[in-house]
């Protein structure tokens, strides 16, 4: 019987079309993966992949082998995984730093006791979704809904955003004007933003006021906890998730500047590659996030 580790490694490379991605998923070095492929090719007497700068492409013999052994090897993996509590392995997760720190890490920490190794990549949603499409990540918690046909997603949780500012800035707002023309009443206040495109603040302004903000920009920090810190320090105003804002509102560090009839909502999405079925550890991560998201405070 051929070495099942060799077949398992071969299948990871075949499905991810990348030695680098397969190595990360298996928790191996790239040379170790290449060595396993070489041993399997030597046993079969035929090349299984052609290599290029863009990754690997299966040969006809490689596709035939994947079709022949994929299901049996997956079944054996499931049996072994059940014996080991079903979740041993590495899962590569992408997400925004604030969401990962505040929501995802606490939710997934118990899985580490079942053998799951969590490897996080932090960044902006478009970059992380591109990495997911290239096979460099197994899962992305995305603040935008993926539109690529190569990625499938589902909603995780709706987050309500509130517009907040330090009391010193709130005191400069004309309250009467705020009732009749809120954008005008707030126009003199600088913005603290998540990115240069004002993605979150822009969405708030457009949904509530019908246009982009004309305010000056004072601070850009790609972490919503950093955005809130800038607001508390008086650097400007911003829109942040209510779960982050509420403690600061309660202790008087910030004030809610605008109270719309219908608060802006942004959905966080779980995204995976459309052409790869999640393995047991990734499935455990997805199930855990969906379960824990039901306990997260939205409002």
C-alpha positions, 0 to 999 in steps of 0.5 A: 500500500502506498504511503497515505501521507504522500497521497494526502500531500498530493491531494492538497497540492492538487486542490490548492494548485500551489505547493506554498498553499499546500505546505501552509495547510499541512503545517509543512515546509515547501521543501518537505511537500516537494520531497513527498511529491517527488517520492510519489512521482518516483513510485508512479513513474510519471510526473503529476504536476508541471511547475511554473511561476504561477504555481502548479498544474496537474498533468493528465496522470495527476488528474487521474490519480486525484479522481481515483484516490480523492474520495478514499483518502478523504474518508480515511482522513475523516475516520482519523479525525473522528478518533482525534476529536475531528479537528486536528490541523492548521486553519489559515484565517484572514480578517480585520485586526479589530474583528479578529482580536475582539471577536474571532480569537476569543471565539476560536480559542477553545478549538486549540485544545482539540489540536487546531492550529490557528494562523491569522493574516490581518488586513483589508477585506479586498486583499484578504479575499484575493489571498483566499482566491489564490489558496493562501487562506482557508477562510476570511471574515470579510466586511464586504460581500465577495462578488467573485465566482471563485468564492462563496460566502454566508452572512455571519453577523450584522453590526450596527454603526454609531457616529461618535465624538469626544465631549469637547467636539460634541460641545461645538455642534449646533444642536438646532442645526443638527436636527434640520441639517446634520451633515452641515452641523457636523461639517466643521469636525475632522474625521478619524477613518479606517482607510484613505477611502473613508469606507466606513464613514462614507457608508454612514454619510451616504446612508444617512445624509445622501452624500459623501462627507466633506469633512477634513481627514485627521487620522487614518488607522486600519483598526476600529479600536484605533479609530475609537482611540483617536475619537476619544483623544479628540482627533475627530469623529467617526462611525464605529460598531456599537459593541465597541462604542457602548463602553466608551459612551457609558463612561463618558469618553465619547458621545453619540452625535447622531441618532438616525431612525434606522441605524446603518448596518454592515454585515460580516461574511464568512468566505471560503473558496468555491472550488475547495471543500473545507477540511475537518479543521476548517469546518470546525472553525466555521461551525464555531464562529456561526455558533458564537456569533449568535451570542455576540451583542449587535446593538 
